[in-house]
Amino acid sequence: MKTSQWDVLVLDLDGTLLCSQGEVSDQNLHALDIVREHGVEIVVATGRSVGECKHILEAMQHSGVCISAGGSLLTCTDGKSLARGIVDTIVVQEVTEQVLSSGHRSLLLKDSTICESPYVLVGDAPLHDASTWWFETHNVAVVEVSSIDEDPWPEHTLRVGAVANEEELLPIAKRLKSSLEGRAKLQHWSAVTCSEATGSSTHLLEVFGYNENKWSMLKRHLGESIDADKIAAIGDGLNDVEVLSEAGLSIVMKNANEHVQQFAHVIADHHDNHGFATAMHNWIIPGANS
């Protein structure tokens, strides 16, 4: 039964629902249950690929849609693709050339609902330790090729980028920012590691299709019925900015950086202190039994 003023809750995973160890606390799971009981539709919106968040969705007992790959893919409960936004092949080639010429590996995230592997790794440079940890920890299958011309699925790239230290990626990001303007969306930000969610020395360079983000994909999901005033969003990262900017209520985690916190209506407690659960009881379902 609908007993909340909010119709939809857009929910980020890393740094928001999940603690720094990548787990969902019992307190957060209980809060999720209460939100559902109050008739609020939960839309998961994450930078992860579908496969990388599958075990989390199962732990959450999530039965709704999932926006993954930073807003580039919309899937239903069974993983079937409902909508997607791909990166232009020319853009993928340009970004990859810049990454390879700087001595790094180019990481191409694929639409795993179509492709046999979620990642194609381009180049012969050593893989960054953070990428190695991520792929091994989440048991992610990858295809490794020496050049972009060997990409088995050139038409199905949801994201292209690299993982390295900030000082190594910053020059690449600066060069690409001007050349990709009006053609693609570029993000350069701290990576989430197993020990900390923000402020890590490991950085991500990510390029998406132009105007592809969590908010644009949410609009494709809700269609003409979308009412921003009835939507609440909670997150902590750069890829949450668009949805936080548009939502009727934007909740930003205490662990988010100052830039992201500028888009907050309210600040929630740290994600390692069950900040999601507290936020739900304070602003989404106030007065509900905890």
Secondary structure, DSSP 4 states (H G I P E B T S, - for coil): ---SS-SEEEE-IIIIIB-TTS-B-HHHHHHHHHHHHTTPEEEEE-SS-HHHHHHHHHHHT--S-EEEGGGTEEE-TT--EEEE-PPPHHHHHHHHHHHHHTT--EEEEE-TTTSSSSEEEESSSPPPHHHHHHHHHTT--EEEESSGGG-S-TT-EEEEEEEEEHHHHHHHHHHHHHHTTTTEEEEEEEPP-SS-SSS-SEEEEEEEETT-SHHHHHHHHHGGG--GGGEEEEE-SGGGHHHHHHSSEEEEETTS-HHHHTT-SEEEPPGGGTHHHHHIIIIISTT---
